[in-house]
Amino acid sequence: MQSDLIIIGGGAAGLMAGCAAGELGLRAVVLERKHKPGRKLLMCGNSRCNLTINISAERMLQMFGDPVGPFLEPAIKAFPPSALQRWFAANGLKTVVKTGNKVYPCTENASDVLHFFTDFLRDKNISLACSAVVQSLEKTPNGFRVETDNFTMESRFVLVATGGVSYPKTGSVGDGQKLAEKLGHSVTPLRGGLVGFEVDQKTTARRTGQVFERVRLKIISVGKEVAETRGTYEIEKWGIGGTAVTDASRIIARRNLQQYIFRIEFEDGRAEEVKPLQPRSIKEAMVTVGGVALGDVDFQTLESKKCPGLYFAGELLDIDGPTGGYNLQAAFATARLAVESIAKRCGKAGFQPLEKPAGKVPRSGKRAGKTSNHWKR
Ligand SMILES: Cc1cc2nc3c(=O)[nH]c(=O)nc-3n(C[C@H](O)[C@H](O)[C@H](O)COP(=O)(O)OP(=O)(O)OC[C@H]3O[C@@H](n4cnc5c(N)ncnc54)[C@H](O)[C@@H]3O)c2cc1C
């Protein structure tokens, strides 16, 4: 079978890429290693699926920080959080803005998002092959040859969207990074981001289960405050978690900090210092820090600089964001930019701008105007 585009991976980025290919009239197929697509999507936001955060593209890029924000600029500006919400609404999935500007499907049920994607693919005649584990990807004179355990396919373009390596039971096991390496790309070390920390028992003794809202967490390294996060602070049996802590883990991984302590400032003015022993396993992390090196990818199109015709989207790239919908937004936006770039190469027009809604975006929750996490720069 010959197609314009093979999309490897049926997660958030791959499913969105399939929809985009259908919208732009490409002949495309999505190959997914698990027996069902979108396993990680179903876990998102405690199965409520925090799709994005209702803030401007500029603010979002600032929150990603360097070097991720500048790399994502063309993708997020072309498909910002407002456009994502309009796109879902225009195609039948209503969304709602909740506390902290977090956007969810109105039903707050991740399986509705997955059904939305699979219905969309079916309506646009985009094939989705499950239990199709891509084993090899080779360049041919006219494009690429993709081999799975059971069949071989060829296409002019390939988009790799196989995700990171966290929660490997969802299918993201680092295959795409290996395929990319074989085709000459650098892969930066894979570390866990958005994960809790183990601490000594003194910190957790008789406090397990306590949750503190709206704390400020200062990361202090070699006597200097290097970053601040805000959010919840939770004492668990195994250590400390909550959004202020998990966001700190991502900053520590990205900056490769070796020595650090946390100064936690509570709402009532109290403060405590905690010396984390180590982050929890990458298998428990919500995001992977590291991936296909950004320098090997053209950020305007998401095409490889090493292997023309090969594109990347989603978490397999060395991109990661804070909690709150940033990571799905990055997966969706990079998928659309990559497919639009491929469509243009196939002589198709790009996306038509979506109509702005007449009314306001639906909101609920008391503090919808505030973001709960913050990366001091
Ligand atoms: C518990 C949890 C909760 C989260 N909650 C949120 C949230 O609420 N909001 C948010 O923005 N982000 C959230 N995230 C992060 C978000 O889920 C990821 O950033 C996002 O799913 C990345 O999308 P992706 O398509 O790049 O990768 P994935 O969603 O991981 O998809 C990759 C797909 O590729 C497939 N694949 C891998 N190798 C192969 C192969 N060889 N052949 C074929 N297919 C292959 C995998 O099976 C998988 O389905 C959460 C993550 C976790 C773990």
The ligand as a MOL file (V3000), in Angstrom:
LIG
                    3D

  0  0  0     0  0            999 V3000
M  V30 BEGIN CTAB
M  V30 COUNTS 53 58 0 0 0
M  V30 BEGIN ATOM
M  V30 1 C -0.4660 10.0800 34.3360 0
M  V30 2 C -0.2890 11.1720 33.3110 0
M  V30 3 C -1.1660 12.2580 33.3080 0
M  V30 4 C -0.9880 13.3030 32.3920 0
M  V30 5 N -1.8920 14.3180 32.3740 0
M  V30 6 C -1.7560 15.3250 31.4930 0
M  V30 7 C -2.7440 16.3480 31.3780 0
M  V30 8 O -3.7940 16.3050 32.0410 0
M  V30 9 N -2.5060 17.3670 30.5070 0
M  V30 10 C -1.3760 17.4180 29.7260 0
M  V30 11 O -1.2150 18.3760 28.9680 0
M  V30 12 N -0.4760 16.4100 29.7390 0
M  V30 13 C -0.6440 15.3750 30.5900 0
M  V30 14 N 0.2630 14.3400 30.5890 0
M  V30 15 C 1.3480 14.3320 29.5780 0
M  V30 16 C 0.7780 13.9090 28.2200 0
M  V30 17 O 0.0170 12.7420 28.3890 0
M  V30 18 C 1.8880 13.6430 27.2000 0
M  V30 19 O 2.7360 14.7670 27.1330 0
M  V30 20 C 1.2940 13.3640 25.8210 0
M  V30 21 O 0.4990 12.2050 25.8660 0
M  V30 22 C 2.3990 13.1710 24.7740 0
M  V30 23 O 1.7890 12.8210 23.5700 0
M  V30 24 P 2.5900 11.9730 22.4640 0
M  V30 25 O 1.6120 11.6580 21.3920 0
M  V30 26 O 3.8300 12.6620 22.1340 0
M  V30 27 O 2.9940 10.6230 23.2080 0
M  V30 28 P 2.0530 9.4610 23.7550 0
M  V30 29 O 0.7450 10.0030 24.1740 0
M  V30 30 O 2.8740 8.7460 24.7560 0
M  V30 31 O 1.8010 8.5510 22.4800 0
M  V30 32 C 2.8160 7.8270 21.8370 0
M  V30 33 C 2.1810 6.6350 21.1600 0
M  V30 34 O 3.1300 6.0210 20.2890 0
M  V30 35 C 2.9630 4.6170 20.3620 0
M  V30 36 N 4.1980 3.9560 19.9590 0
M  V30 37 C 5.3880 3.9220 20.6190 0
M  V30 38 N 6.2820 3.1890 19.9530 0
M  V30 39 C 5.6740 2.7310 18.8330 0
M  V30 40 C 6.0630 1.8880 17.7480 0
M  V30 41 N 7.3000 1.3470 17.6760 0
M  V30 42 N 5.1660 1.6190 16.7800 0
M  V30 43 C 3.9160 2.1300 16.8290 0
M  V30 44 N 3.4850 2.9190 17.8360 0
M  V30 45 C 4.3420 3.2340 18.8190 0
M  V30 46 C 2.6340 4.3810 21.8340 0
M  V30 47 O 2.0200 3.1260 22.0420 0
M  V30 48 C 1.7330 5.5690 22.1570 0
M  V30 49 O 0.3660 5.2800 21.9620 0
M  V30 50 C 0.1020 13.2760 31.4660 0
M  V30 51 C 0.9640 12.1680 31.4680 0
M  V30 52 C 0.7750 11.1330 32.3700 0
M  V30 53 C 1.7010 9.9600 32.3350 0
M  V30 END ATOM
M  V30 BEGIN BOND
M  V30 1 1 1 2
M  V30 2 1 2 3
M  V30 3 2 2 52
M  V30 4 2 3 4
M  V30 5 1 4 5
M  V30 6 1 4 50
M  V30 7 2 5 6
M  V30 8 1 6 7
M  V30 9 1 6 13
M  V30 10 2 7 8
M  V30 11 1 7 9
M  V30 12 1 9 10
M  V30 13 2 10 11
M  V30 14 1 10 12
M  V30 15 2 12 13
M  V30 16 1 13 14
M  V30 17 1 14 15
M  V30 18 1 14 50
M  V30 19 1 15 16
M  V30 20 1 16 17
M  V30 21 1 16 18
M  V30 22 1 18 19
M  V30 23 1 18 20
M  V30 24 1 20 21
M  V30 25 1 20 22
M  V30 26 1 22 23
M  V30 27 1 23 24
M  V30 28 2 24 25
M  V30 29 1 24 26
M  V30 30 1 24 27
M  V30 31 1 27 28
M  V30 32 2 28 29
M  V30 33 1 28 30
M  V30 34 1 28 31
M  V30 35 1 31 32
M  V30 36 1 32 33
M  V30 37 1 33 34
M  V30 38 1 33 48
M  V30 39 1 34 35
M  V30 40 1 35 36
M  V30 41 1 35 46
M  V30 42 1 36 37
M  V30 43 1 36 45
M  V30 44 2 37 38
M  V30 45 1 38 39
M  V30 46 1 39 40
M  V30 47 2 39 45
M  V30 48 1 40 41
M  V30 49 2 40 42
M  V30 50 1 42 43
M  V30 51 2 43 44
M  V30 52 1 44 45
M  V30 53 1 46 47
M  V30 54 1 46 48
M  V30 55 1 48 49
M  V30 56 2 50 51
M  V30 57 1 51 52
M  V30 58 1 52 53
M  V30 END BOND
M  V30 END CTAB
M  END
